[in-house]
């Protein structure tokens, strides 16, 4: 299973990528949404997009998820954040889920496997 992980915290991104790799999940980790859009535009489409909601300056994880799904509707999305999104402002769409930080890497791996299952 291929995962695109967007997390602006370099240490957390590295830890998650390493732990997921040990779980047999292929991870490409990036720091921002703009770099992710370049990969997606080049045809590198993951099975699951895992993105932090707050990515500092630039596009948010919500923006990235919307843009990614517009081009690749089959991509499952896992939004991660220390703050739960307001469902009125950002309702979860089909094949999207939210995972609250902090979480164990094994919890994220289980969510990725669940999200990556084809309907």
Long-range contacts (C-beta under 8 A, 24 or more apart in sequence): 1-25, 1-26, 1-47, 1-48, 1-112, 1-113, 1-116, 2-26, 2-28, 2-46, 2-47, 2-48, 3-27, 3-28, 3-46, 3-47, 3-48, 3-49, 3-50, 3-112, 4-28, 4-30, 4-36, 4-39, 4-40, 4-44, 4-46, 4-48, 4-49, 4-50, 5-29, 5-30, 5-50, 5-51, 6-30, 6-31, 6-32, 6-33, 6-36, 6-49, 6-50, 6-51, 6-52, 6-55, 6-61, 6-64, 7-31, 7-50, 7-51, 7-52, 7-80, 8-32, 8-52, 8-54, 8-55, 8-56, 9-52, 15-105, 16-105, 16-108, 19-105, 19-106, 19-109, 20-105, 20-108, 20-109, 20-112, 23-105, 23-106, 23-109, 25-109, 25-112, 31-55, 32-56, 32-58, 32-59, 33-58, 33-59, 33-60, 33-61, 33-63, 33-64, 33-67, 34-58, 34-59, 36-64, 36-68, 37-64, 37-67, 37-68, 40-67, 40-68, 40-71, 40-72, 41-71, 45-72, 45-74, 45-75, 46-75, 47-75, 47-76, 47-116, 48-75, 48-76, 48-77, 48-78, 48-112, 48-115, 48-116, 49-75, 49-76, 49-77, 49-78, 50-77, 50-78, 50-80, 50-108, 50-112, 51-77, 51-78, 51-79, 51-80, 52-79, 52-80, 52-81, 53-79, 53-80, 53-81, 53-83, 53-85, 54-81, 54-83, 62-90, 65-96, 69-93, 76-115, 76-116, 77-115, 78-108, 78-111, 78-112, 78-115, 80-108, 95-119
